[in-house]
């Protein structure tokens, strides 16, 4: 993982958009947040680079956050 977050949000964090309390990256959905955490609760979960699990950075206004491209290669801000 990079030492500094590569995303920044000036968006309202709600049921869909979230920020990882560990690496401080922003994600478009809880599903995307979960994709970047590996391990189990017993031994501890750790963050992995979102790019390594297929995500890309999207921009909305002055905010950036991680999203997963759809099968058609386009990016959508949804679950």
C-alpha positions in Angstrom: 0.0 0.0 0.0 1.2 3.5 -0.7 2.1 5.5 2.4 -0.4 8.2 1.6 -4.0 7.8 0.4 -4.4 8.4 -3.4 -8.0 9.5 -3.0 -9.8 12.4 -1.4 -13.4 13.1 -0.9 -15.4 16.1 -0.2 -18.5 14.0 -0.5 -21.0 13.0 2.2 -20.0 9.6 3.5 -23.2 7.6 3.6 -24.4 4.0 3.3 -22.6 3.7 0.0 -19.5 5.8 0.1 -17.0 5.1 2.8 -13.5 5.7 4.0 -11.2 3.0 5.3 -10.2 3.9 8.9 -6.8 2.1 8.4 -5.4 3.3 5.1 -7.7 6.4 4.7 -8.7 5.6 1.1 -12.2 6.4 -0.1 -14.5 3.9 -1.8 -17.7 4.2 -3.8 -19.3 1.3 -2.0 -19.0 -0.9 1.0 -18.4 -3.8 -1.5 -15.4 -2.1 -2.9 -14.1 -1.3 0.6 -14.5 -5.0 1.5 -12.5 -6.0 -1.6 -9.4 -4.2 -0.5 -9.3 -5.9 3.0 -7.9 -9.4 3.2 -7.5 -11.9 6.0 -10.1 -12.9 8.6 -11.4 -11.3 11.7 -9.6 -13.9 13.9 -6.1 -13.1 12.7 -6.8 -9.6 11.6 -7.6 -8.0 8.3 -5.2 -5.9 6.3 -5.5 -3.4 3.5 -4.2 -4.2 0.0 -3.6 -1.8 -2.9 -7.1 -1.3 -4.5 -5.5 -1.5 -8.0 -4.3 -5.0 -7.1 -7.9 -6.1 -6.8 -9.1 -4.5 -10.0 -10.2 -1.0 -8.9 -9.5 2.3 -10.4 -9.8 5.9 -9.2 -12.9 7.9 -10.3 -13.5 11.6 -10.1 -16.7 13.3 -9.0 -16.3 17.1 -8.8 -13.2 17.7 -6.7 -13.4 14.3 -5.0 -11.7 11.0 -6.0 -12.5 7.5 -4.8 -12.0 3.9 -5.7 -14.5 2.1 -8.0 -14.7 -1.2 -9.8 -15.2 -1.2 -13.6 -18.1 -3.1 -15.0 -17.7 -6.0 -17.3 -18.0 -3.7 -20.3 -15.0 -1.7 -19.1 -17.0 1.3 -18.1 -17.1 2.7 -14.6 -20.3 3.0 -12.6 -20.8 4.4 -9.2 -23.0 1.6 -7.9 -22.9 -1.7 -6.0 
